[in-house]
Amino acid sequence: MIRAKLEVNTNRLKKLVLLAEVIPVSRVSTASILLVLLAEVSTASRVIMARGAVDPTLFTRKEGKDILMVQIYVDDIIFASTDPSLCDIFADKMSSNPRGIFINQTKYALEILKKYGMDHSDSVDTPMVDRTKLHGDLQGKTIDPIYYRGIIGSLMYLTSSRPDLVFSVCMCALYQARPTEKHLHAVKLIFRYLKGTTNMGLWYSKDTSIALIAYADTDHVGCQDTRRSTSGSAQFLGD
């Protein structure tokens, strides 16, 4: 039992209540996903917000001796902390207006750009070169796989709020066992794209329609290594 006196920041509740109103179906699941996306810390280290094992609607995050607690209850979200500044950090992860809510990971994107020395690079319009396909590059010069996996892991965490990066990052992730300079060049291109799009994120309109639109495509025998076909689909609920 935590006996420390918790200070509830009730002034921020109006922003967070929108989370439960964005998608009427499976409100708790939707809000839970968004809470995980918002689990960024104010330091260089990264701590994931933990979901309760007994109560899946309770989220906690520890920073030193302080703790942040977030509880989802039906149509409300209440959060409290032993340190009031943690409430401000949590609330500032979201920007809202009467039309909906916007969620991004700008702070984290800037951190990894700086960490891997890409914060001063020139930006590009796309995360991958058009009509260029990655392959195993068996004759290429290998690089440190631990360093490469660290980059991929950092980008994977960012894809939670950046679906435009999912395909490119997953393609580069296929070659973590034996990465080469060619694969590293492809990853750096993703960083250059990220450099110019750090403020992008997910927009959930409060008054969105419930129209479901789906797209599907197949790249016949598109894999350069296995000659297998690649298929994919995307579904959009609302405007």
Buried (B, 14 or more C-beta within 10 A) or exposed (E): EEEEEBEBBEEBBEBBBBBBBBBEEEBEEBBBEBBBBBBBBEEEEBEEBEBEEEEEBBBBBEBEEBBBBBBBEEEEBBBBBBBBEBBEBBBEBBEBEEEBBBBBBBBBBBBBBEEBEBBEBEEBEEBBEEEEEBBBBEEBEBBEEEEBBBBBBBBBBBBBBBEEBBBBBEBBBBBBEBBBEBBBEBBBBBBBBBBEBBEBBBBBEEEBEEEEEEEEEEEEEEBEEEEEEBEEEEEEEBE
